[in-house]
Amino acid sequence: MTRLVELASRLANSHSLEYFIIGVIVANGVLLGLETSPSLVEKYGGFMHWGNQIALGIFIVEAAIKLLAHFPRSHRYFLDGWNVFDFLVIVFALVPATGQFAMVARLARLLRIVRLVSAIQDLRLIVAALVRSIPSVVHVILLMSIVVYIYAIMGYHLFHEHDPENWRNLGISLLTLFNIITLEGWTEVMNRAMERHPLAWIYFVSFVVLGTFVVINMFIAIIINNLDEAKRERLEELQSPPSSDQLLREIRATQEALNRLSERLDQDEQK
């Protein structure tokens, strides 16, 4: 059993398995895309079905290897959030694709593509940075909401009579400002407003500067800062001392290697 656990541990931590799983996820994603073509499904539906089943079987074997690698403390497998996600992908994929669960099963298969995030270390780092950014981003969104709300009320009072299409009420004004934030056709709205108010450019330019350049750059700065922190923590984890389980596995592997070497020496002496 010890040798089996050590083999599972080496497989779970090997780059070969990681690259193989990435390849399976990509191939399965292509297969799911091909299933959107009725003509291809009609001709090759059987092959597609077996392709999906084989991919699911590979994912089950991968999870079993990782669980075995943590034996006898297999519950530690679930301490990693990404392992929990991978396990849930497998559980949802086992939902029968018939009856009232048919749509759930089809949608659950799409989660296999999302597994690319858990399989590629750099993507996991980016997602971790995005999650860490949520509290700060919420405050930036709150600030942006206040700015947009104030400008929407100002825009309504200034332009609703001349340009009711874009400013006839508060809701439409908010939608117009959201469109301006995307920098899509905002000069047309500004030129129409300047027909009645020549100084309306001050309103639009100030909003674009605040809403687009300042706030969006704040978003970028927050995410980059959290990405740097996530990278720093990852480096600290890599530099941290090995756990007791890792030390025990190394000791067992060393003992087995010494035993094999001792047996070979005994055989050589007997010869």
C-alpha positions as CSV (number, residue, x, y, z in Angstrom):
1,M,0.0,0.0,0.0
2,T,2.9,2.3,0.8
3,R,4.4,1.9,-2.7
4,L,1.0,2.6,-4.2
5,V,0.6,5.8,-2.2
6,E,4.1,6.9,-3.2
7,L,3.3,6.2,-6.9
8,A,0.1,8.1,-6.6
9,S,2.0,11.0,-5.0
10,R,4.6,11.1,-7.8
11,L,1.8,11.0,-10.4
12,A,-0.3,13.7,-8.7
13,N,2.7,16.1,-8.6
14,S,4.2,15.3,-12.0
15,H,4.1,17.7,-14.9
16,S,3.3,14.9,-17.3
17,L,-0.1,14.3,-15.7
18,E,-0.8,18.0,-15.6
19,Y,-0.1,18.4,-19.3
20,F,-2.1,15.3,-20.1
21,I,-5.2,16.5,-18.2
22,I,-4.9,19.9,-19.9
23,G,-4.9,18.1,-23.3
24,V,-8.0,16.1,-22.3
25,I,-9.8,19.2,-21.1
26,V,-9.0,21.0,-24.4
27,A,-10.1,18.0,-26.5
28,N,-13.3,17.7,-24.5
29,G,-14.0,21.4,-25.0
30,V,-13.6,21.0,-28.7
31,L,-15.9,18.0,-28.6
32,L,-18.6,20.0,-26.7
33,G,-18.3,22.7,-29.3
34,L,-18.8,20.2,-32.1
35,E,-22.0,19.0,-30.4
36,T,-23.6,22.3,-31.3
37,S,-23.7,21.2,-34.9
38,P,-26.9,19.1,-35.5
39,S,-25.4,17.6,-38.7
40,L,-22.2,16.5,-37.0
41,V,-24.2,15.0,-34.0
42,E,-26.4,13.1,-36.5
43,K,-23.3,11.6,-38.2
44,Y,-20.9,11.2,-35.3
45,G,-23.1,11.4,-32.2
46,G,-22.0,7.9,-31.0
47,F,-18.3,8.8,-31.1
48,M,-19.0,12.1,-29.3
49,H,-20.8,10.3,-26.6
50,W,-18.0,7.9,-26.0
51,G,-15.5,10.8,-26.2
52,N,-17.3,12.5,-23.4
53,Q,-17.5,9.3,-21.4
54,I,-13.7,8.7,-21.8
55,A,-12.9,12.2,-20.7
56,L,-15.1,11.8,-17.6
57,G,-13.4,8.5,-16.8
58,I,-10.0,10.2,-17.0
59,F,-11.1,12.9,-14.7
60,I,-12.4,10.3,-12.2
61,V,-9.1,8.4,-12.3
62,E,-7.2,11.7,-11.8
63,A,-9.3,12.5,-8.7
64,A,-8.7,9.0,-7.4
65,I,-5.0,9.4,-7.8
66,K,-5.0,12.6,-5.9
67,L,-7.1,11.2,-3.1
68,L,-4.8,8.2,-2.9
69,A,-1.8,10.5,-2.8
70,H,-3.1,12.0,0.5
71,F,-3.8,8.5,2.1
72,P,-4.3,7.9,5.0
73,R,-5.4,11.5,5.4
74,S,-7.5,11.6,2.2
75,H,-9.7,14.3,3.6
76,R,-6.8,16.8,3.0
77,Y,-7.6,16.6,-0.7
78,F,-10.7,18.7,0.0
79,L,-8.8,21.4,1.9
80,D,-7.8,22.8,-1.5
81,G,-10.6,24.8,-3.1
82,W,-9.6,23.8,-6.6
83,N,-9.7,20.1,-5.7
84,V,-13.3,20.7,-4.4
85,F,-14.2,22.4,-7.7
86,D,-12.7,19.5,-9.7
87,F,-14.6,17.0,-7.6
88,L,-17.9,18.8,-8.1
89,V,-17.3,18.9,-11.8
90,I,-17.2,15.1,-11.7
91,V,-20.2,14.8,-9.4
92,F,-22.3,17.0,-11.7
93,A,-21.1,15.1,-14.8
94,L,-22.5,11.9,-13.3
95,V,-26.1,13.4,-13.2
96,P,-28.2,11.3,-15.6
97,A,-28.6,13.2,-18.9
98,T,-32.3,12.2,-19.2
99,G,-35.6,13.6,-17.9
100,Q,-35.8,16.7,-15.9
101,F,-32.0,16.7,-15.2
102,A,-31.0,16.6,-18.9
103,M,-30.4,20.3,-19.2
104,V,-28.5,20.4,-15.9
105,A,-26.3,17.6,-17.1
106,R,-25.6,19.4,-20.4
107,L,-24.7,22.6,-18.7
108,A,-22.6,20.8,-16.1
109,R,-20.4,19.3,-18.9
110,L,-19.4,22.9,-19.7
111,L,-17.7,23.1,-16.3
112,R,-15.1,20.7,-17.7
113,I,-13.8,23.6,-19.9
114,V,-13.6,25.8,-16.8
115,R,-11.3,23.1,-15.4
116,L,-8.5,24.6,-17.5
117,V,-8.4,27.3,-14.8
118,S,-7.7,24.7,-12.1
119,A,-5.3,22.7,-14.2
120,I,-3.0,25.7,-15.2
121,Q,-1.1,27.2,-12.3
122,D,-0.8,30.7,-13.8
123,L,-4.6,30.9,-14.4
124,R,-5.2,29.8,-10.8
125,L,-3.0,32.6,-9.7
126,I,-4.9,35.2,-11.7
127,V,-8.3,33.9,-10.4
128,A,-6.9,34.1,-6.8
129,A,-5.9,37.7,-7.5
130,L,-9.3,38.6,-8.9
131,V,-11.0,37.0,-5.8
132,R,-8.7,39.0,-3.5
133,S,-9.6,42.2,-5.4
134,I,-13.4,41.9,-4.8
135,P,-13.6,43.9,-1.6
136,S,-11.6,46.8,-3.0
137,V,-13.4,46.6,-6.4
138,V,-16.8,46.8,-4.5
139,H,-15.7,50.2,-3.0
140,V,-14.6,51.4,-6.4
141,I,-17.9,50.4,-7.9
142,L,-19.7,52.2,-5.1
143,L,-17.7,55.3,-5.8
144,M,-18.4,55.0,-9.6
145,S,-22.1,54.5,-8.9
146,I,-22.2,57.8,-6.9
147,V,-20.4,59.7,-9.7
148,V,-22.7,58.2,-12.4
149,Y,-25.8,58.9,-10.3
150,I,-24.9,62.6,-9.9
151,Y,-24.0,63.0,-13.6
152,A,-27.2,61.3,-14.6
153,I,-29.3,63.8,-12.6
154,M,-27.3,66.7,-14.0
155,G,-27.6,65.3,-17.5
156,Y,-31.4,65.0,-17.2
157,H,-31.8,68.6,-16.1
158,L,-29.5,69.9,-18.7
159,F,-30.4,67.9,-21.8
160,H,-33.8,66.1,-21.5
161,E,-35.8,68.8,-23.3
162,H,-33.4,69.0,-26.3
163,D,-32.4,65.3,-26.5
164,P,-35.2,63.2,-24.9
165,E,-34.0,60.1,-26.7
166,N,-30.9,60.0,-24.4
167,W,-32.0,61.9,-21.3
168,R,-35.8,61.7,-21.0
169,N,-35.7,60.2,-17.5
170,L,-33.2,59.0,-14.8
171,G,-33.1,55.4,-16.1
172,I,-32.3,56.4,-19.7
173,S,-29.8,58.9,-18.5
174,L,-28.0,56.2,-16.5
175,L,-28.0,53.9,-19.6
176,T,-26.6,56.8,-21.7
177,L,-23.8,57.4,-19.2
178,F,-23.0,53.7,-19.1
179,N,-22.7,53.8,-22.9
180,I,-20.4,56.8,-22.6
181,I,-18.1,54.9,-20.2
182,T,-17.6,52.4,-23.0
183,L,-16.4,55.3,-25.2
184,E,-18.9,54.0,-27.9
185,G,-20.4,56.9,-29.8
186,W,-20.2,59.3,-26.9
187,T,-19.1,62.2,-29.2
188,E,-22.4,62.0,-31.1
189,V,-24.3,62.4,-27.8
190,M,-22.0,65.3,-26.9
191,N,-22.4,67.1,-30.3
192,R,-26.2,66.8,-30.0
193,A,-26.1,68.4,-26.5
194,M,-23.8,71.2,-27.7
195,E,-26.4,72.3,-30.2
196,R,-28.4,73.7,-27.3
197,H,-25.6,74.1,-24.7
198,P,-22.2,75.1,-26.3
199,L,-20.4,74.4,-23.0
200,A,-21.8,70.9,-22.7
201,W,-18.4,69.5,-23.7
202,I,-17.2,70.3,-20.1
203,Y,-19.9,67.9,-18.7
204,F,-18.9,65.1,-21.1
205,V,-15.2,65.5,-21.0
206,S,-15.1,65.6,-17.2
207,F,-17.3,62.5,-17.0
208,V,-15.1,60.6,-19.5
209,V,-12.0,61.5,-17.5
210,L,-13.6,60.5,-14.2
211,G,-15.6,57.5,-15.3
212,T,-13.3,56.0,-17.9
213,F,-9.7,56.9,-17.3
214,V,-9.6,57.4,-13.5
215,V,-11.9,54.7,-12.3
216,I,-10.9,52.0,-14.8
217,N,-7.2,52.7,-14.0
218,M,-8.1,52.2,-10.3
219,F,-9.6,48.8,-11.2
220,I,-6.4,47.8,-13.1
221,A,-4.2,49.1,-10.2
222,I,-6.2,47.1,-7.6
223,I,-6.0,43.8,-9.7
224,I,-2.3,44.2,-10.5
225,N,-1.5,44.9,-6.8
226,N,-3.4,41.8,-5.7
227,L,-1.7,39.8,-8.4
228,D,1.7,40.8,-7.1
229,E,0.6,39.8,-3.6
230,A,-0.7,36.4,-4.8
231,K,2.6,35.8,-6.6
232,R,4.5,36.7,-3.4
233,E,2.4,34.3,-1.3
234,R,3.0,31.6,-3.9
235,L,6.7,32.1,-3.7
236,E,6.6,31.9,0.1
237,E,4.6,28.7,-0.1
238,L,7.2,27.2,-2.5
239,Q,10.0,28.3,-0.1
240,S,8.2,27.1,3.0
241,P,9.6,23.9,4.8
242,P,8.1,20.6,3.7
243,S,5.1,19.2,5.6
244,S,5.3,16.2,7.9
245,D,3.5,14.1,5.2
246,Q,6.0,15.0,2.6
247,L,8.9,14.2,4.9
248,L,7.4,10.8,5.8
249,R,7.0,10.0,2.1
250,E,10.6,11.0,1.4
251,I,11.8,8.9,4.4
252,R,9.8,5.9,3.2
253,A,11.2,6.3,-0.4
254,T,14.7,6.5,1.0
255,Q,14.3,3.4,3.1
256,E,13.0,1.4,0.2
257,A,15.9,2.6,-2.0
258,L,18.3,1.5,0.8
259,N,16.6,-1.8,1.1
260,R,16.9,-2.5,-2.6
261,L,20.5,-1.4,-2.6
262,S,21.2,-3.7,0.3
263,E,19.5,-6.6,-1.5
264,R,21.7,-6.0,-4.6
265,L,24.8,-5.9,-2.5
266,D,23.9,-9.2,-0.8
267,Q,23.3,-10.8,-4.2
268,D,26.6,-9.6,-5.5
269,E,28.4,-11.0,-2.4
270,Q,26.8,-14.3,-2.9
271,K,28.0,-14.4,-6.5
